[in-house]
Amino acid sequence: MNFVYIPNFIKFLLKLTLIGGLVLVLMISYVAFMAPAVPNSALQSTTQDVVRVKIKPKSNVTSVANQMAAQGLDVSVWRVQLVARSLFLAKNLKAGVYDFPKGASLASVLAQMARGDSVKLGVTLVEGWTFAQFKAAIDAQPELKKEAKAWSSKQLLSKLEAKEAHPEGLFFPNTYVYEPGDTDTSIYQKAYRAMQDHLNDAWSKRHEGSPVKSPYDLLKLASIIEKETGHPDDRGLVSAVFNNRMKIGMKLQTDPTIIYGLGSSFDGNLRKKDLLKDGPYNSYTRYGLPPTPIAMPGKNSLIVAAQPSSSKAIYFVSKGDGRSAFSETLVAHNEAVRKYQLKK
């Protein structure tokens, strides 16, 4: 049997390379998994057990390392470079706000950033809310940077480049996700753009012969439908009633517009004197739509405002169970009132 002769110096180099590789693996393992990257005395602490770090968009590995160090993590550029590239994470690190547990290893920190497992918060705009309610919800978010909190409505609309003069109804009901440190203005911008998109889509699909003359009027009508609908299945018929009333020149006669006009003076009880007192939002004394929307309508209300159900009804009354009874004539309506409201 023939053996290949290997000179002693080559054997020495092979041993040296093997030892060097082993040392490198051990060093990477220690730096990545054993040495804590998040010390107990970090600068940016949110709780006793978590450290919050913000990484800017478009940051390379060096920039990420510098930002981590500046915010209290026990890292250096060479350590981050070594571990990120060894674990093939260097190109996957994502911007965001991160909460890292104290004592976490550099490997776990970088893996969390590669997953994009950042802090996400949300503020919800509920269908049927007024702008005042939406603004209060935004102002109450402690993690949002407050730019618009002290602004007037005019200043906010100017910032949004909105052509409307009043903020009511201009923001689409949804849950808007943000990261700690984002501005409240960014939430308003998202909600405003979303409403414009949904409103324009509904306007483009409105029924032929619709009495609604502009997208803004469609928004007003949708807001009334939103407030008048007690059950989702009635929404299309509620829209039909108001569309039919506008077509025949009948007053809308809807309580929610009066309630909106009363503002903070409304105590939960709508009185006869409120119905008789004239004002821009009194749809019992004035014809047509109110000067502005009265709430934030959702997608379904926008759709049915443009595409009402096929019905000749011009009256409706609550049955007391969330549903409504719809009538085409005043005689039938009065009978429904006696049946469901007067219980006779």
C-alpha positions as a Markdown table, in Angstrom:
| # | Residue | x | y | z |
|---|---|---|---|---|
| 1 | Met | 0.0 | 0.0 | 0.0 |
| 2 | Asn | 1.3 | 3.4 | -1.0 |
| 3 | Phe | 1.2 | 6.4 | 1.4 |
| 4 | Val | 1.3 | 10.0 | 0.5 |
| 5 | Tyr | 4.2 | 11.8 | 2.3 |
| 6 | Ile | 3.1 | 15.0 | 3.9 |
| 7 | Pro | 6.0 | 17.2 | 5.0 |
| 8 | Asn | 6.1 | 18.1 | 8.7 |
| 9 | Phe | 5.7 | 21.9 | 8.1 |
| 10 | Ile | 2.5 | 21.3 | 6.2 |
| 11 | Lys | 1.2 | 19.2 | 9.0 |
| 12 | Phe | 2.1 | 22.0 | 11.3 |
| 13 | Leu | 0.2 | 24.5 | 9.2 |
| 14 | Leu | -2.9 | 22.2 | 9.0 |
| 15 | Lys | -2.8 | 21.9 | 12.8 |
| 16 | Leu | -2.4 | 25.6 | 13.2 |
| 17 | Thr | -5.3 | 26.3 | 10.8 |
| 18 | Leu | -7.5 | 23.8 | 12.6 |
| 19 | Ile | -6.7 | 25.3 | 16.0 |
| 20 | Gly | -7.2 | 28.8 | 14.6 |
| 21 | Gly | -10.6 | 27.8 | 13.2 |
| 22 | Leu | -11.6 | 26.3 | 16.5 |
| 23 | Val | -10.5 | 29.4 | 18.3 |
| 24 | Leu | -12.5 | 31.6 | 15.9 |
| 25 | Val | -15.6 | 29.4 | 16.3 |
| 26 | Leu | -15.3 | 29.6 | 20.1 |
| 27 | Met | -14.8 | 33.4 | 19.9 |
| 28 | Ile | -17.8 | 33.8 | 17.7 |
| 29 | Ser | -19.9 | 31.6 | 19.9 |
| 30 | Tyr | -18.9 | 33.6 | 23.0 |
| 31 | Val | -19.5 | 37.0 | 21.4 |
| 32 | Ala | -22.7 | 35.9 | 19.8 |
| 33 | Phe | -24.3 | 33.7 | 22.5 |
| 34 | Met | -22.6 | 34.0 | 25.8 |
| 35 | Ala | -21.5 | 37.6 | 26.3 |
| 36 | Pro | -24.6 | 39.7 | 27.1 |
| 37 | Ala | -25.2 | 42.6 | 24.6 |
| 38 | Val | -27.9 | 44.1 | 26.7 |
| 39 | Pro | -26.5 | 45.0 | 30.1 |
| 40 | Asn | -28.6 | 45.7 | 33.2 |
| 41 | Ser | -27.4 | 49.3 | 33.2 |
| 42 | Ala | -28.5 | 50.3 | 29.6 |
| 43 | Leu | -29.4 | 53.9 | 29.0 |
| 44 | Gln | -32.8 | 53.5 | 27.3 |
| 45 | Ser | -34.9 | 51.5 | 29.8 |
| 46 | Thr | -38.6 | 51.2 | 29.5 |
| 47 | Thr | -39.1 | 48.7 | 32.3 |
| 48 | Gln | -36.8 | 47.0 | 34.8 |
| 49 | Asp | -36.4 | 44.0 | 32.4 |
| 50 | Val | -36.5 | 45.6 | 28.9 |
| 51 | Val | -34.3 | 48.0 | 27.0 |
| 52 | Arg | -35.7 | 50.0 | 24.1 |
| 53 | Val | -33.6 | 50.8 | 21.1 |
| 54 | Lys | -34.6 | 52.7 | 17.9 |
| 55 | Ile | -32.8 | 51.9 | 14.6 |
| 56 | Lys | -33.2 | 54.4 | 11.8 |
| 57 | Pro | -34.2 | 53.4 | 8.3 |
| 58 | Lys | -31.6 | 52.5 | 5.7 |
| 59 | Ser | -28.9 | 51.7 | 8.4 |
| 60 | Asn | -26.0 | 49.4 | 7.4 |
| 61 | Val | -24.4 | 47.1 | 9.9 |
| 62 | Thr | -21.9 | 49.7 | 11.1 |
| 63 | Ser | -24.6 | 52.3 | 11.6 |
| 64 | Val | -26.7 | 49.7 | 13.4 |
| 65 | Ala | -23.8 | 49.0 | 15.8 |
| 66 | Asn | -23.2 | 52.6 | 16.5 |
| 67 | Gln | -26.9 | 53.3 | 17.2 |
| 68 | Met | -27.0 | 50.3 | 19.5 |
| 69 | Ala | -24.0 | 51.4 | 21.4 |
| 70 | Ala | -25.2 | 55.0 | 21.7 |
| 71 | Gln | -28.5 | 53.7 | 23.3 |
| 72 | Gly | -26.7 | 51.7 | 26.0 |
| 73 | Leu | -26.1 | 48.2 | 24.5 |
| 74 | Asp | -22.7 | 46.7 | 25.2 |
| 75 | Val | -21.6 | 46.2 | 21.6 |
| 76 | Ser | -18.9 | 47.4 | 19.2 |
| 77 | Val | -18.7 | 47.6 | 15.4 |
| 78 | Trp | -16.4 | 44.7 | 15.1 |
| 79 | Arg | -18.6 | 42.5 | 17.3 |
| 80 | Val | -21.8 | 43.3 | 15.4 |
| 81 | Gln | -20.0 | 42.9 | 12.1 |
| 82 | Leu | -18.6 | 39.5 | 13.2 |
| 83 | Val | -21.8 | 38.1 | 14.5 |
| 84 | Ala | -24.2 | 39.5 | 11.9 |
| 85 | Arg | -22.1 | 38.2 | 9.0 |
| 86 | Ser | -21.3 | 34.8 | 10.7 |
| 87 | Leu | -25.1 | 34.2 | 11.1 |
| 88 | Phe | -25.9 | 35.6 | 7.7 |
| 89 | Leu | -28.1 | 38.4 | 9.2 |
| 90 | Ala | -26.2 | 41.5 | 8.0 |
| 91 | Lys | -28.5 | 42.2 | 5.0 |
| 92 | Asn | -31.7 | 41.5 | 6.9 |
| 93 | Leu | -31.5 | 43.9 | 9.8 |
| 94 | Lys | -34.6 | 46.1 | 9.8 |
| 95 | Ala | -35.3 | 49.6 | 11.1 |
| 96 | Gly | -37.7 | 50.0 | 14.0 |
| 97 | Val | -38.2 | 50.4 | 17.7 |
| 98 | Tyr | -37.1 | 47.3 | 19.6 |
| 99 | Asp | -37.5 | 46.1 | 23.2 |
| 100 | Phe | -34.7 | 43.8 | 24.1 |
| 101 | Pro | -34.7 | 41.8 | 27.4 |
| 102 | Lys | -31.7 | 42.7 | 29.7 |
| 103 | Gly | -29.1 | 40.1 | 29.5 |
| 104 | Ala | -29.9 | 39.1 | 25.9 |
| 105 | Ser | -27.1 | 37.9 | 23.7 |
| 106 | Leu | -26.0 | 39.7 | 20.6 |
| 107 | Ala | -27.2 | 36.8 | 18.5 |
| 108 | Ser | -30.7 | 37.0 | 19.9 |
| 109 | Val | -30.7 | 40.8 | 19.5 |
| 110 | Leu | -29.7 | 40.6 | 15.9 |
| 111 | Ala | -32.1 | 37.8 | 15.2 |
| 112 | Gln | -34.9 | 39.8 | 16.6 |
| 113 | Met | -34.0 | 42.7 | 14.3 |
| 114 | Ala | -33.7 | 40.4 | 11.3 |
| 115 | Arg | -37.3 | 39.2 | 12.0 |
| 116 | Gly | -38.5 | 42.8 | 12.3 |
| 117 | Asp | -40.0 | 42.0 | 15.6 |
| 118 | Ser | -40.3 | 45.6 | 16.6 |
| 119 | Val | -42.7 | 47.4 | 19.0 |
| 120 | Lys | -46.0 | 48.0 | 17.2 |
| 121 | Leu | -48.8 | 50.1 | 18.8 |
| 122 | Gly | -52.2 | 51.0 | 17.4 |
| 123 | Val | -54.9 | 53.6 | 17.7 |
| 124 | Thr | -58.5 | 52.8 | 16.6 |
| 125 | Leu | -61.0 | 55.2 | 14.9 |
| 126 | Val | -64.4 | 53.7 | 15.5 |
| 127 | Glu | -67.2 | 53.9 | 12.9 |
| 128 | Gly | -69.6 | 56.6 | 13.9 |
| 129 | Trp | -67.1 | 58.5 | 16.0 |
| 130 | Thr | -66.9 | 62.3 | 15.7 |
| 131 | Phe | -63.6 | 64.0 | 15.0 |
| 132 | Ala | -63.5 | 65.2 | 18.6 |
| 133 | Gln | -63.5 | 61.5 | 19.8 |
| 134 | Phe | -60.9 | 60.6 | 17.3 |
| 135 | Lys | -58.6 | 63.4 | 18.3 |
| 136 | Ala | -59.1 | 62.5 | 22.0 |
| 137 | Ala | -58.0 | 59.0 | 21.2 |
| 138 | Ile | -54.8 | 60.2 | 19.4 |
| 139 | Asp | -54.0 | 62.7 | 22.1 |
| 140 | Ala | -54.2 | 59.9 | 24.7 |
| 141 | Gln | -51.5 | 57.8 | 23.1 |
| 142 | Pro | -48.4 | 58.3 | 25.3 |
| 143 | Glu | -46.0 | 56.8 | 22.7 |
| 144 | Leu | -47.0 | 59.3 | 19.9 |
| 145 | Lys | -45.0 | 62.5 | 19.4 |
| 146 | Lys | -47.6 | 65.2 | 19.7 |
| 147 | Glu | -47.3 | 67.7 | 16.8 |
| 148 | Ala | -50.9 | 68.4 | 16.1 |
| 149 | Lys | -52.3 | 68.3 | 19.6 |
| 150 | Ala | -52.3 | 72.1 | 20.0 |
| 151 | Trp | -53.2 | 72.8 | 16.4 |
| 152 | Ser | -56.5 | 74.3 | 15.3 |
| 153 | Ser | -58.6 | 72.4 | 12.8 |
| 154 | Lys | -57.5 | 74.9 | 10.2 |
| 155 | Gln | -53.9 | 74.2 | 10.9 |
| 156 | Leu | -54.4 | 70.5 | 10.7 |
| 157 | Leu | -56.3 | 70.6 | 7.5 |
| 158 | Ser | -53.6 | 72.9 | 6.0 |
| 159 | Lys | -50.9 | 70.3 | 6.9 |
| 160 | Leu | -53.0 | 67.6 | 5.3 |
| 161 | Glu | -53.5 | 69.8 | 2.2 |
| 162 | Ala | -57.2 | 69.1 | 2.6 |
| 163 | Lys | -59.6 | 71.3 | 0.5 |
| 164 | Glu | -62.4 | 70.9 | 3.1 |
| 165 | Ala | -62.9 | 73.6 | 5.7 |
| 166 | His | -64.1 | 71.3 | 8.6 |
| 167 | Pro | -62.4 | 68.1 | 9.8 |
| 168 | Glu | -65.6 | 66.2 | 10.6 |
| 169 | Gly | -66.0 | 62.9 | 8.6 |
| 170 | Leu | -62.6 | 63.2 | 6.8 |
| 171 | Phe | -60.9 | 60.3 | 8.5 |
| 172 | Phe | -61.5 | 56.7 | 7.8 |
| 173 | Pro | -62.4 | 54.4 | 10.7 |
| 174 | Asn | -59.7 | 51.8 | 11.1 |
| 175 | Thr | -56.9 | 50.7 | 13.5 |
| 176 | Tyr | -53.7 | 52.6 | 12.6 |
| 177 | Val | -50.4 | 50.9 | 13.6 |
| 178 | Tyr | -47.4 | 53.0 | 14.6 |
| 179 | Glu | -44.1 | 52.8 | 16.4 |
| 180 | Pro | -43.2 | 54.7 | 19.5 |
| 181 | Gly | -41.9 | 58.1 | 18.6 |
| 182 | Asp | -44.0 | 58.4 | 15.4 |
| 183 | Thr | -45.9 | 61.7 | 15.1 |
| 184 | Asp | -49.6 | 62.1 | 15.6 |
| 185 | Thr | -49.6 | 63.9 | 12.3 |
| 186 | Ser | -48.7 | 60.6 | 10.6 |
| 187 | Ile | -51.9 | 59.0 | 11.9 |
| 188 | Tyr | -54.1 | 61.9 | 10.7 |
| 189 | Gln | -52.4 | 61.6 | 7.3 |
| 190 | Lys | -53.0 | 57.9 | 7.0 |
| 191 | Ala | -56.6 | 58.2 | 8.1 |
| 192 | Tyr | -57.3 | 61.1 | 5.7 |
| 193 | Arg | -55.8 | 59.4 | 2.7 |
| 194 | Ala | -57.7 | 56.2 | 3.5 |
| 195 | Met | -61.0 | 58.2 | 3.6 |
| 196 | Gln | -60.3 | 59.9 | 0.3 |
| 197 | Asp | -59.6 | 56.5 | -1.3 |
| 198 | His | -62.8 | 54.9 | 0.0 |
| 199 | Leu | -64.9 | 58.0 | -0.8 |
| 200 | Asn | -63.6 | 58.3 | -4.3 |
| 201 | Asp | -64.2 | 54.6 | -4.9 |
| 202 | Ala | -67.8 | 54.8 | -3.6 |
| 203 | Trp | -68.5 | 58.0 | -5.7 |
| 204 | Ser | -67.3 | 56.3 | -8.9 |
| 205 | Lys | -69.8 | 53.5 | -8.3 |
| 206 | Arg | -72.9 | 55.5 | -7.4 |
| 207 | His | -76.2 | 54.6 | -8.9 |
| 208 | Glu | -77.4 | 56.5 | -12.0 |
| 209 | Gly | -79.9 | 59.2 | -11.0 |
| 210 | Ser | -78.4 | 59.6 | -7.5 |
| 211 | Pro | -79.5 | 62.9 | -5.9 |
| 212 | Val | -76.1 | 63.3 | -4.4 |
| 213 | Lys | -74.2 | 66.0 | -6.3 |
| 214 | Ser | -70.6 | 65.7 | -5.0 |
| 215 | Pro | -68.2 | 63.3 | -3.2 |
| 216 | Tyr | -68.4 | 65.6 | -0.1 |
| 217 | Asp | -72.2 | 65.4 | -0.1 |
| 218 | Leu | -71.9 | 61.6 | -0.4 |
| 219 | Leu | -69.7 | 61.7 | 2.7 |
| 220 | Lys | -72.4 | 63.8 | 4.6 |
| 221 | Leu | -75.1 | 61.3 | 3.6 |
| 222 | Ala | -72.9 | 58.3 | 4.6 |
| 223 | Ser | -72.3 | 59.9 | 8.0 |
| 224 | Ile | -76.1 | 60.2 | 8.6 |
| 225 | Ile | -76.6 | 56.5 | 7.5 |
| 226 | Glu | -73.8 | 55.5 | 9.9 |
| 227 | Lys | -75.5 | 57.1 | 12.8 |
| 228 | Glu | -79.1 | 56.0 | 11.9 |
| 229 | Thr | -78.4 | 52.3 | 11.3 |
| 230 | Gly | -79.1 | 50.1 | 14.2 |
| 231 | His | -78.5 | 46.8 | 12.4 |
| 232 | Pro | -76.1 | 46.2 | 9.5 |
| 233 | Asp | -78.8 | 44.5 | 7.4 |
| 234 | Asp | -80.9 | 47.7 | 7.5 |
| 235 | Arg | -78.1 | 49.9 | 6.1 |
| 236 | Gly | -79.1 | 49.8 | 2.5 |
| 237 | Leu | -82.8 | 50.5 | 3.3 |
| 238 | Val | -81.8 | 53.4 | 5.5 |
| 239 | Ser | -79.9 | 54.8 | 2.6 |
| 240 | Ala | -82.9 | 54.3 | 0.3 |
| 241 | Val | -85.1 | 56.3 | 2.6 |
| 242 | Phe | -82.8 | 59.3 | 2.6 |
| 243 | Asn | -82.0 | 59.1 | -1.1 |
| 244 | Asn | -85.8 | 58.9 | -1.8 |
| 245 | Arg | -86.5 | 61.9 | 0.4 |
| 246 | Met | -83.9 | 64.0 | -1.4 |
| 247 | Lys | -85.3 | 62.9 | -4.8 |
| 248 | Ile | -88.8 | 64.2 | -3.9 |
| 249 | Gly | -87.6 | 67.3 | -2.1 |
| 250 | Met | -88.6 | 66.1 | 1.3 |
| 251 | Lys | -86.7 | 67.2 | 4.5 |
| 252 | Leu | -84.4 | 64.5 | 5.8 |
| 253 | Gln | -85.9 | 64.8 | 9.3 |
| 254 | Thr | -83.1 | 62.8 | 11.1 |
| 255 | Asp | -82.4 | 63.2 | 14.8 |
| 256 | Pro | -78.6 | 62.6 | 14.6 |
| 257 | Thr | -78.1 | 65.8 | 12.7 |
| 258 | Ile | -79.9 | 67.8 | 15.5 |
| 259 | Ile | -77.9 | 66.0 | 18.2 |
| 260 | Tyr | -74.7 | 66.8 | 16.4 |
| 261 | Gly | -75.7 | 70.5 | 16.2 |
| 262 | Leu | -76.5 | 70.6 | 19.9 |
| 263 | Gly | -72.9 | 69.5 | 20.6 |
| 264 | Ser | -71.9 | 69.3 | 24.3 |
| 265 | Ser | -75.3 | 70.7 | 25.4 |
| 266 | Phe | -77.1 | 67.5 | 24.4 |
| 267 | Asp | -77.9 | 65.6 | 27.6 |
| 268 | Gly | -79.1 | 62.4 | 26.0 |
| 269 | Asn | -82.7 | 63.5 | 25.8 |
| 270 | Leu | -83.9 | 65.1 | 22.5 |
| 271 | Arg | -86.8 | 67.4 | 23.2 |
| 272 | Lys | -89.5 | 68.9 | 21.0 |
| 273 | Lys | -88.0 | 72.4 | 21.4 |
| 274 | Asp | -84.8 | 71.0 | 19.9 |
| 275 | Leu | -86.7 | 69.9 | 16.9 |
| 276 | Leu | -88.3 | 73.3 | 16.5 |
| 277 | Lys | -85.3 | 75.4 | 17.0 |
| 278 | Asp | -83.8 | 76.3 | 13.6 |
| 279 | Gly | -80.1 | 75.8 | 12.9 |
| 280 | Pro | -77.7 | 74.6 | 10.2 |
| 281 | Tyr | -77.9 | 71.0 | 11.5 |
| 282 | Asn | -81.7 | 70.9 | 12.1 |
| 283 | Ser | -82.9 | 68.6 | 9.3 |
| 284 | Tyr | -86.5 | 69.1 | 10.5 |
| 285 | Thr | -86.5 | 72.8 | 9.7 |
| 286 | Arg | -84.1 | 72.9 | 6.7 |
| 287 | Tyr | -84.0 | 71.0 | 3.4 |
| 288 | Gly | -81.1 | 69.1 | 2.1 |
| 289 | Leu | -77.9 | 67.8 | 3.7 |
| 290 | Pro | -76.2 | 69.4 | 6.7 |
| 291 | Pro | -73.2 | 71.7 | 6.1 |
| 292 | Thr | -70.7 | 69.0 | 7.1 |
| 293 | Pro | -70.7 | 65.3 | 7.9 |
| 294 | Ile | -71.8 | 64.5 | 11.5 |
| 295 | Ala | -69.5 | 61.5 | 12.1 |
| 296 | Met | -66.9 | 59.2 | 10.6 |
| 297 | Pro | -68.7 | 56.8 | 8.2 |
| 298 | Gly | -67.3 | 53.3 | 7.6 |
| 299 | Lys | -66.8 | 51.6 | 4.3 |
| 300 | Asn | -70.2 | 50.0 | 4.2 |
| 301 | Ser | -72.0 | 53.3 | 4.9 |
| 302 | Leu | -70.1 | 54.9 | 2.0 |
| 303 | Ile | -71.0 | 52.1 | -0.3 |
| 304 | Val | -74.8 | 52.1 | 0.4 |
| 305 | Ala | -74.9 | 55.9 | 0.3 |
| 306 | Ala | -73.9 | 55.6 | -3.3 |
| 307 | Gln | -75.8 | 52.3 | -3.9 |
| 308 | Pro | -78.9 | 52.3 | -1.8 |
| 309 | Ser | -81.2 | 49.3 | -1.7 |
| 310 | Ser | -84.1 | 49.2 | -4.2 |
| 311 | Ser | -87.0 | 50.5 | -2.2 |
| 312 | Lys | -89.7 | 53.2 | -2.3 |
| 313 | Ala | -89.7 | 53.6 | 1.4 |
| 314 | Ile | -89.5 | 57.2 | 2.8 |
| 315 | Tyr | -90.1 | 56.4 | 6.5 |
| 316 | Phe | -88.6 | 54.1 | 9.1 |
| 317 | Val | -89.0 | 53.6 | 12.8 |
| 318 | Ser | -87.1 | 51.6 | 15.3 |
| 319 | Lys | -88.6 | 48.2 | 16.3 |
| 320 | Gly | -86.8 | 48.3 | 19.6 |
| 321 | Asp | -84.6 | 45.3 | 18.9 |
| 322 | Gly | -82.0 | 47.1 | 16.7 |
| 323 | Arg | -83.9 | 46.6 | 13.5 |
| 324 | Ser | -86.2 | 49.1 | 11.8 |
| 325 | Ala | -89.6 | 49.0 | 10.1 |
| 326 | Phe | -89.7 | 50.7 | 6.7 |
| 327 | Ser | -92.8 | 52.3 | 5.1 |
| 328 | Glu | -93.7 | 53.9 | 1.8 |
| 329 | Thr | -96.7 | 55.9 | 3.1 |
| 330 | Leu | -97.3 | 58.1 | 6.1 |
| 331 | Val | -100.4 | 55.9 | 7.0 |
| 332 | Ala | -98.2 | 52.8 | 7.1 |
| 333 | His | -95.5 | 54.6 | 9.0 |
| 334 | Asn | -98.0 | 55.8 | 11.7 |
| 335 | Glu | -99.2 | 52.3 | 12.1 |
| 336 | Ala | -95.6 | 51.1 | 12.6 |
| 337 | Val | -95.1 | 53.9 | 15.2 |
| 338 | Arg | -98.1 | 52.7 | 17.1 |
| 339 | Lys | -97.0 | 49.1 | 16.9 |
| 340 | Tyr | -93.4 | 49.5 | 17.9 |
| 341 | Gln | -93.1 | 52.8 | 19.7 |
| 342 | Leu | -96.4 | 53.4 | 21.4 |
| 343 | Lys | -97.0 | 49.6 | 21.9 |
| 344 | Lys | -100.7 | 49.9 | 20.8 |
